[in-house]
Amino acid sequence: MTHISQNSFSIEFFPPKGPKGAARLEKARAELATLGPDFFSVTFGAGGTTRSGTLETVRQSMDSTGIATAPHLSCIEGTHESIGELLDNYKNAGVERIVALRGDLPEGMEQPGVFSYANELVAHIKERHGDAFHLEVGCYPEYHPQAPTPAADIDNFVRKVEAGADSAMTQYFYNADAYFNFMEEVTAKGVDIPIVPGIMPITDFGQVSRFSAMCGADIPRWIRQKMEGYGDDKASVQAFGHEVVTRLCEQLLAGGAPGLHFYSLNKAAPTMGLWRELGLPVPEGRSSQAG
């Protein structure tokens, strides 16, 4: 297994829709590139909606910034042929890291394709390409919302590691204890790969609430109550959100987390603000001021 010897700081984008979205992403990516992250990642759409968009966004990212970029690859509706083609395309594009995920069943599809779980995808990539790709997998400190029990979810994660995952990034959360408890559980099962916390900035509380309801991320009552108390006062929401997430990141790094993975939502300012506040490394000669 390939182990990360030092903290890894990375930033996630999604493939844009339409010219306005593309222009917004291009601007945000150029600004975030000044931070010198270890890599960018690009999410993957189901049903072919953004599959070509993922590959195109990855290519543009590497060409325009020179920063390693990792595509997310979801397997649940893929075939050996379609996934094989994507892997070949990524290899030819110079991709060295892939985020291997199960993904969600598209609407109207009742049964998964040839792969039901991410550990099967990891094993397939290893069998086909050996160590050509650094394989990143996902995990849920607060447990996957579809897992029958917490123990079953831990076992699922362990299977991904045993299949050959090199490192992992988590679903976002706002309770540091959830991460540390998860780390204790998987370490007790023999897992020793780096597990990097996923960080979701809070700038629009309504949006974060919707995301959290869908993915099973808990928003602690004290945060929710205070946010709802601000109502339409966007400045207060953003200031409090910045304070909460900065404190969370500080706790995680102080407790031994091997880095941070920021969900940018194709915006530069929230991630840049956290990066600066935390004093994360920035390459010499680059400005970390959001434009």
Contacts in CASP RR format, 6 or more apart in sequence:
PFRMAT RR
TARGET T0000
AUTHOR 0000-0000-0000
METHOD contacts of the structure
MODEL  1
MTHISQNSFSIEFFPPKGPKGAARLEKARAELATLGPDFFSVTFGAGGTT
RSGTLETVRQSMDSTGIATAPHLSCIEGTHESIGELLDNYKNAGVERIVA
LRGDLPEGMEQPGVFSYANELVAHIKERHGDAFHLEVGCYPEYHPQAPTP
AADIDNFVRKVEAGADSAMTQYFYNADAYFNFMEEVTAKGVDIPIVPGIM
PITDFGQVSRFSAMCGADIPRWIRQKMEGYGDDKASVQAFGHEVVTRLCE
QLLAGGAPGLHFYSLNKAAPTMGLWRELGLPVPEGRSSQAG
1 164 0 8 1.000
1 165 0 8 1.000
1 166 0 8 1.000
1 193 0 8 1.000
2 131 0 8 1.000
2 134 0 8 1.000
2 166 0 8 1.000
2 167 0 8 1.000
3 166 0 8 1.000
3 167 0 8 1.000
3 192 0 8 1.000
3 193 0 8 1.000
3 194 0 8 1.000
4 167 0 8 1.000
4 194 0 8 1.000
4 258 0 8 1.000
7 253 0 8 1.000
7 258 0 8 1.000
7 259 0 8 1.000
8 38 0 8 1.000
8 39 0 8 1.000
8 167 0 8 1.000
8 194 0 8 1.000
8 196 0 8 1.000
8 258 0 8 1.000
8 259 0 8 1.000
8 261 0 8 1.000
9 35 0 8 1.000
9 37 0 8 1.000
9 38 0 8 1.000
9 259 0 8 1.000
9 260 0 8 1.000
9 261 0 8 1.000
9 262 0 8 1.000
9 275 0 8 1.000
9 280 0 8 1.000
9 281 0 8 1.000
10 37 0 8 1.000
10 38 0 8 1.000
10 39 0 8 1.000
10 40 0 8 1.000
10 41 0 8 1.000
10 70 0 8 1.000
10 169 0 8 1.000
10 196 0 8 1.000
10 260 0 8 1.000
10 261 0 8 1.000
10 262 0 8 1.000
11 32 0 8 1.000
11 35 0 8 1.000
11 37 0 8 1.000
11 40 0 8 1.000
11 41 0 8 1.000
11 261 0 8 1.000
11 262 0 8 1.000
11 264 0 8 1.000
11 271 0 8 1.000
12 40 0 8 1.000
12 41 0 8 1.000
12 42 0 8 1.000
12 43 0 8 1.000
12 261 0 8 1.000
12 262 0 8 1.000
12 263 0 8 1.000
12 264 0 8 1.000
13 25 0 8 1.000
13 28 0 8 1.000
13 29 0 8 1.000
13 40 0 8 1.000
13 41 0 8 1.000
13 42 0 8 1.000
13 43 0 8 1.000
13 57 0 8 1.000
13 61 0 8 1.000
13 264 0 8 1.000
13 266 0 8 1.000
14 42 0 8 1.000
14 43 0 8 1.000
14 50 0 8 1.000
14 265 0 8 1.000
14 266 0 8 1.000
15 42 0 8 1.000
15 43 0 8 1.000
15 45 0 8 1.000
15 50 0 8 1.000
15 53 0 8 1.000
15 54 0 8 1.000
15 56 0 8 1.000
15 57 0 8 1.000
16 22 0 8 1.000
16 24 0 8 1.000
16 25 0 8 1.000
16 57 0 8 1.000
16 266 0 8 1.000
17 50 0 8 1.000
21 266 0 8 1.000
24 266 0 8 1.000
24 267 0 8 1.000
25 57 0 8 1.000
25 266 0 8 1.000
26 60 0 8 1.000
26 64 0 8 1.000
27 268 0 8 1.000
28 264 0 8 1.000
28 266 0 8 1.000
28 267 0 8 1.000
28 268 0 8 1.000
29 40 0 8 1.000
29 61 0 8 1.000
29 64 0 8 1.000
29 65 0 8 1.000
29 268 0 8 1.000
30 64 0 8 1.000
30 65 0 8 1.000
31 268 0 8 1.000
31 272 0 8 1.000
31 290 0 8 1.000
31 291 0 8 1.000
32 40 0 8 1.000
32 264 0 8 1.000
32 268 0 8 1.000
32 271 0 8 1.000
32 272 0 8 1.000
33 64 0 8 1.000
33 65 0 8 1.000
33 66 0 8 1.000
33 67 0 8 1.000
34 282 0 8 1.000
34 283 0 8 1.000
34 286 0 8 1.000
34 287 0 8 1.000
34 288 0 8 1.000
35 271 0 8 1.000
35 272 0 8 1.000
35 275 0 8 1.000
35 280 0 8 1.000
35 282 0 8 1.000
35 286 0 8 1.000
35 288 0 8 1.000
36 67 0 8 1.000
36 281 0 8 1.000
36 282 0 8 1.000
36 283 0 8 1.000
36 286 0 8 1.000
37 67 0 8 1.000
38 68 0 8 1.000
39 67 0 8 1.000
39 68 0 8 1.000
39 69 0 8 1.000
39 70 0 8 1.000
39 97 0 8 1.000
40 61 0 8 1.000
40 65 0 8 1.000
40 67 0 8 1.000
40 68 0 8 1.000
40 69 0 8 1.000
40 70 0 8 1.000
41 69 0 8 1.000
41 70 0 8 1.000
41 71 0 8 1.000
41 72 0 8 1.000
41 99 0 8 1.000
41 136 0 8 1.000
41 261 0 8 1.000
42 54 0 8 1.000
42 57 0 8 1.000
42 58 0 8 1.000
42 61 0 8 1.000
42 69 0 8 1.000
42 70 0 8 1.000
42 71 0 8 1.000
42 72 0 8 1.000
43 50 0 8 1.000
43 54 0 8 1.000
43 72 0 8 1.000
44 50 0 8 1.000
44 51 0 8 1.000
44 54 0 8 1.000
44 71 0 8 1.000
44 72 0 8 1.000
44 73 0 8 1.000
44 74 0 8 1.000
44 101 0 8 1.000
44 103 0 8 1.000
45 51 0 8 1.000
45 54 0 8 1.000
45 74 0 8 1.000
46 74 0 8 1.000
46 77 0 8 1.000
46 103 0 8 1.000
46 104 0 8 1.000
46 105 0 8 1.000
46 106 0 8 1.000
47 77 0 8 1.000
47 106 0 8 1.000
51 86 0 8 1.000
54 71 0 8 1.000
54 72 0 8 1.000
55 71 0 8 1.000
55 86 0 8 1.000
55 89 0 8 1.000
55 90 0 8 1.000
55 93 0 8 1.000
58 69 0 8 1.000
58 70 0 8 1.000
58 71 0 8 1.000
58 90 0 8 1.000
58 93 0 8 1.000
58 95 0 8 1.000
59 93 0 8 1.000
61 67 0 8 1.000
61 69 0 8 1.000
62 68 0 8 1.000
62 69 0 8 1.000
62 93 0 8 1.000
62 94 0 8 1.000
62 95 0 8 1.000
68 96 0 8 1.000
68 97 0 8 1.000
69 95 0 8 1.000
70 95 0 8 1.000
70 97 0 8 1.000
70 98 0 8 1.000
70 99 0 8 1.000
70 134 0 8 1.000
70 136 0 8 1.000
71 86 0 8 1.000
71 90 0 8 1.000
71 95 0 8 1.000
71 98 0 8 1.000
71 99 0 8 1.000
72 98 0 8 1.000
72 99 0 8 1.000
72 101 0 8 1.000
73 83 0 8 1.000
73 86 0 8 1.000
73 87 0 8 1.000
73 98 0 8 1.000
73 99 0 8 1.000
73 100 0 8 1.000
73 101 0 8 1.000
73 121 0 8 1.000
74 101 0 8 1.000
74 102 0 8 1.000
74 103 0 8 1.000
74 104 0 8 1.000
75 83 0 8 1.000
75 100 0 8 1.000
75 101 0 8 1.000
75 102 0 8 1.000
75 103 0 8 1.000
75 115 0 8 1.000
75 118 0 8 1.000
75 120 0 8 1.000
75 121 0 8 1.000
75 124 0 8 1.000
76 102 0 8 1.000
76 103 0 8 1.000
76 104 0 8 1.000
76 105 0 8 1.000
76 112 0 8 1.000
76 113 0 8 1.000
76 115 0 8 1.000
76 116 0 8 1.000
77 105 0 8 1.000
77 106 0 8 1.000
77 109 0 8 1.000
77 112 0 8 1.000
77 113 0 8 1.000
78 113 0 8 1.000
78 114 0 8 1.000
78 115 0 8 1.000
79 113 0 8 1.000
79 114 0 8 1.000
80 114 0 8 1.000
80 124 0 8 1.000
83 115 0 8 1.000
83 121 0 8 1.000
83 124 0 8 1.000
84 128 0 8 1.000
87 98 0 8 1.000
87 125 0 8 1.000
87 128 0 8 1.000
87 129 0 8 1.000
87 133 0 8 1.000
90 98 0 8 1.000
90 133 0 8 1.000
91 129 0 8 1.000
91 132 0 8 1.000
91 133 0 8 1.000
95 133 0 8 1.000
96 132 0 8 1.000
96 133 0 8 1.000
96 134 0 8 1.000
97 133 0 8 1.000
97 134 0 8 1.000
97 135 0 8 1.000
97 136 0 8 1.000
98 125 0 8 1.000
98 133 0 8 1.000
98 134 0 8 1.000
98 135 0 8 1.000
98 136 0 8 1.000
99 136 0 8 1.000
99 137 0 8 1.000
99 138 0 8 1.000
99 169 0 8 1.000
100 118 0 8 1.000
100 121 0 8 1.000
100 122 0 8 1.000
100 125 0 8 1.000
100 135 0 8 1.000
100 136 0 8 1.000
100 137 0 8 1.000
100 160 0 8 1.000
100 165 0 8 1.000
101 118 0 8 1.000
101 121 0 8 1.000
101 137 0 8 1.000
101 138 0 8 1.000
102 115 0 8 1.000
102 116 0 8 1.000
102 117 0 8 1.000
102 118 0 8 1.000
102 121 0 8 1.000
103 118 0 8 1.000
105 112 0 8 1.000
115 121 0 8 1.000
115 124 0 8 1.000
117 156 0 8 1.000
117 159 0 8 1.000
118 137 0 8 1.000
118 138 0 8 1.000
118 160 0 8 1.000
119 156 0 8 1.000
119 159 0 8 1.000
119 160 0 8 1.000
119 162 0 8 1.000
119 163 0 8 1.000
120 163 0 8 1.000
122 135 0 8 1.000
122 137 0 8 1.000
122 160 0 8 1.000
122 163 0 8 1.000
122 164 0 8 1.000
122 165 0 8 1.000
123 163 0 8 1.000
123 164 0 8 1.000
125 133 0 8 1.000
125 135 0 8 1.000
126 135 0 8 1.000
126 163 0 8 1.000
126 164 0 8 1.000
134 166 0 8 1.000
134 167 0 8 1.000
135 164 0 8 1.000
135 165 0 8 1.000
135 166 0 8 1.000
135 167 0 8 1.000
136 165 0 8 1.000
136 166 0 8 1.000
136 167 0 8 1.000
136 168 0 8 1.000
136 169 0 8 1.000
137 157 0 8 1.000
137 160 0 8 1.000
137 161 0 8 1.000
137 165 0 8 1.000
137 167 0 8 1.000
137 168 0 8 1.000
137 169 0 8 1.000
138 157 0 8 1.000
138 160 0 8 1.000
138 168 0 8 1.000
138 169 0 8 1.000
138 170 0 8 1.000
138 171 0 8 1.000
139 157 0 8 1.000
139 160 0 8 1.000
139 168 0 8 1.000
139 169 0 8 1.000
139 170 0 8 1.000
139 171 0 8 1.000
139 182 0 8 1.000
139 186 0 8 1.000
139 195 0 8 1.000
140 147 0 8 1.000
140 153 0 8 1.000
140 170 0 8 1.000
140 171 0 8 1.000
140 182 0 8 1.000
140 216 0 8 1.000
141 170 0 8 1.000
141 171 0 8 1.000
141 173 0 8 1.000
141 178 0 8 1.000
141 179 0 8 1.000
141 181 0 8 1.000
141 182 0 8 1.000
141 197 0 8 1.000
142 171 0 8 1.000
142 173 0 8 1.000
142 175 0 8 1.000
142 178 0 8 1.000
142 216 0 8 1.000
142 217 0 8 1.000
142 218 0 8 1.000
143 150 0 8 1.000
143 153 0 8 1.000
144 153 0 8 1.000
144 156 0 8 1.000
145 215 0 8 1.000
145 216 0 8 1.000
147 153 0 8 1.000
147 156 0 8 1.000
154 185 0 8 1.000
154 186 0 8 1.000
154 189 0 8 1.000
155 189 0 8 1.000
157 168 0 8 1.000
157 186 0 8 1.000
157 191 0 8 1.000
158 186 0 8 1.000
158 189 0 8 1.000
158 190 0 8 1.000
158 191 0 8 1.000
160 168 0 8 1.000
161 168 0 8 1.000
161 186 0 8 1.000
161 191 0 8 1.000
161 193 0 8 1.000
165 193 0 8 1.000
166 193 0 8 1.000
167 193 0 8 1.000
167 194 0 8 1.000
167 195 0 8 1.000
167 196 0 8 1.000
168 193 0 8 1.000
168 194 0 8 1.000
168 195 0 8 1.000
168 196 0 8 1.000
169 195 0 8 1.000
169 196 0 8 1.000
169 197 0 8 1.000
169 198 0 8 1.000
169 261 0 8 1.000
170 179 0 8 1.000
170 182 0 8 1.000
170 195 0 8 1.000
170 196 0 8 1.000
170 197 0 8 1.000
170 198 0 8 1.000
170 261 0 8 1.000
171 198 0 8 1.000
171 215 0 8 1.000
171 216 0 8 1.000
171 217 0 8 1.000
172 197 0 8 1.000
172 198 0 8 1.000
172 199 0 8 1.000
172 200 0 8 1.000
172 215 0 8 1.000
172 217 0 8 1.000
172 263 0 8 1.000
173 179 0 8 1.000
173 197 0 8 1.000
173 198 0 8 1.000
173 217 0 8 1.000
173 218 0 8 1.000
174 217 0 8 1.000
174 218 0 8 1.000
174 219 0 8 1.000
174 220 0 8 1.000
174 223 0 8 1.000
174 244 0 8 1.000
174 245 0 8 1.000
174 248 0 8 1.000
175 218 0 8 1.000
175 220 0 8 1.000
176 248 0 8 1.000
176 251 0 8 1.000
176 252 0 8 1.000
178 218 0 8 1.000
179 197 0 8 1.000
179 252 0 8 1.000
179 257 0 8 1.000
180 255 0 8 1.000
182 195 0 8 1.000
183 195 0 8 1.000
186 195 0 8 1.000
194 258 0 8 1.000
194 259 0 8 1.000
195 257 0 8 1.000
195 258 0 8 1.000
196 257 0 8 1.000
196 258 0 8 1.000
196 259 0 8 1.000
196 260 0 8 1.000
196 261 0 8 1.000
197 252 0 8 1.000
197 257 0 8 1.000
197 259 0 8 1.000
197 260 0 8 1.000
197 261 0 8 1.000
198 260 0 8 1.000
198 261 0 8 1.000
198 262 0 8 1.000
198 263 0 8 1.000
199 245 0 8 1.000
199 248 0 8 1.000
199 249 0 8 1.000
199 260 0 8 1.000
199 261 0 8 1.000
199 262 0 8 1.000
199 263 0 8 1.000
199 274 0 8 1.000
200 208 0 8 1.000
200 211 0 8 1.000
200 217 0 8 1.000
200 245 0 8 1.000
200 263 0 8 1.000
201 241 0 8 1.000
201 242 0 8 1.000
201 245 0 8 1.000
201 262 0 8 1.000
201 263 0 8 1.000
201 264 0 8 1.000
201 265 0 8 1.000
201 270 0 8 1.000
201 271 0 8 1.000
201 274 0 8 1.000
202 208 0 8 1.000
202 227 0 8 1.000
202 237 0 8 1.000
202 238 0 8 1.000
202 240 0 8 1.000
202 241 0 8 1.000
202 242 0 8 1.000
202 244 0 8 1.000
202 245 0 8 1.000
203 237 0 8 1.000
203 238 0 8 1.000
203 241 0 8 1.000
203 267 0 8 1.000
203 270 0 8 1.000
204 237 0 8 1.000
205 227 0 8 1.000
205 228 0 8 1.000
205 230 0 8 1.000
205 237 0 8 1.000
208 219 0 8 1.000
209 219 0 8 1.000
209 224 0 8 1.000
211 217 0 8 1.000
212 218 0 8 1.000
212 219 0 8 1.000
223 244 0 8 1.000
226 240 0 8 1.000
227 237 0 8 1.000
227 240 0 8 1.000
227 241 0 8 1.000
230 236 0 8 1.000
230 237 0 8 1.000
230 240 0 8 1.000
231 237 0 8 1.000
242 270 0 8 1.000
242 273 0 8 1.000
242 274 0 8 1.000
242 277 0 8 1.000
245 274 0 8 1.000
246 274 0 8 1.000
246 277 0 8 1.000
246 278 0 8 1.000
249 260 0 8 1.000
249 274 0 8 1.000
249 278 0 8 1.000
250 278 0 8 1.000
252 259 0 8 1.000
252 260 0 8 1.000
253 259 0 8 1.000
253 260 0 8 1.000
253 278 0 8 1.000
260 278 0 8 1.000
260 280 0 8 1.000
262 271 0 8 1.000
262 274 0 8 1.000
262 275 0 8 1.000
264 270 0 8 1.000
264 271 0 8 1.000
268 290 0 8 1.000
268 291 0 8 1.000
269 290 0 8 1.000
269 291 0 8 1.000
272 288 0 8 1.000
272 289 0 8 1.000
272 290 0 8 1.000
273 290 0 8 1.000
275 282 0 8 1.000
275 288 0 8 1.000
276 288 0 8 1.000
282 288 0 8 1.000
END
